[in-house]
C-alpha cells in the first residue's frame, strides 16, 4: 500500500527525486560527506552578523561549536532562539540550517545561537543534549555581552532538533539553573517507542523518514535497541512522567509524518499539564515538507511558526497569556 495519493500535490514532485535508501553505517558516512556548508551572506541578511564560537562543553568533553546570529544596530536587549538542527540524531549540522536561522533572525529581529552538537552513534546519549545544555548555559551567562534579554530565551528545532529542544526544556526545568520562555518544536522526534509499535499508523512514515530510518537513529542515540524500559526522558522527551512547569509550546507536524501520533500525544499531555500549547497538523505533509519552500502548505506553516515565535517574544503578550 502507498500513501502517495494522500500527499499534497505541491509536495509530491519532490518525492520523485529522493531515492529510497536504507540507512547503514556506510550510507550515513556518505550522507555526512555531502552535508552543505554555511550559505554565503546575501543582501537580504545585511542587517545581521554571524560569528563562529567554540564554547566550553560538558565536563570532560570537547568544546561545542556554535554559530551566533545577532541583529545589527539594536538599541535594547533582544530575545534569543537557541536553535538545534535536525538529522535523526545521526547527521546534519548548524551550517546546513544557516538559511533557516538567518530567516528567523532577519524576520523577527531576535538573536540566535545554533548548536553543532555531537552526533550519534559516535556520541550517544547523553552527549548531544549535554552539548545543547552547555550552549544554553553559555547563552544565559553571556546575555549581557550579547545584548540578549535573559527572560526571553526560546529553544527550538525540527525533527531530531525538536526532540533535543523538548529534552533540553525538561533538563532545564529539572536542573533549575536557568529558565526558558518558549519551546518551538517542529515535527519533533521525541519517542523511541514509535519504532516498536505493534499496530503502527497505516498512513504515516512512508516518505523521507521511515520506520527503518527511525529505528537506526534511535539505536544510534541510545546505544541499544529502542523501546526498552530504561530510556531517559532527556533522550526521548515523550518518556517524561511529568510535563508540568515546561515553557509555553508551539508544535507542528505533517499528517503523513511518522511522528504524527507521538507528537499529538505529547501536545495533548502538555495541555493536560497546564502548559500553554499551540498545535498544528498539516494535511498532505510528510516529514521534511519544508524542503518544498514554494508549496502553499509550507508557506502556511512558516507563517504559523513565525507568528507564534513573535508572540512568544512579545513581553506584553507573554504577560497576558503565559
Buried (B, 14 or more C-beta within 10 A) or exposed (E): EEBEEBBBEBBBEBBEEEEEEEBEEEEBEEBBEEEEEBBEEEEEBEEBEBEEBEBEBBEEBEEBBBBBBBBEEBEEBBBBBBBBBBBBBBBBBBBBBBBBBBBBBBEBBBBBBBBBBBBBBEBBBBBBBBBBBBBBBBBBEBBEEBBBBBEBBBBBBBBBBBBBBBBBBBBBBEEEEBEBBBBBBBBBBBBBBBBBEEEBBEEBBBBBBBBEBBBBBBBBBBEBEBBEEEBBBBBBBBBBEEBEBBBBBBBBBBBBBBBBBBBBEBBEBBBEBEBBBBBBBBEBBBBBBBEBEEBEBBBBBBEBBBEBBBBBBBEEEBEEEE
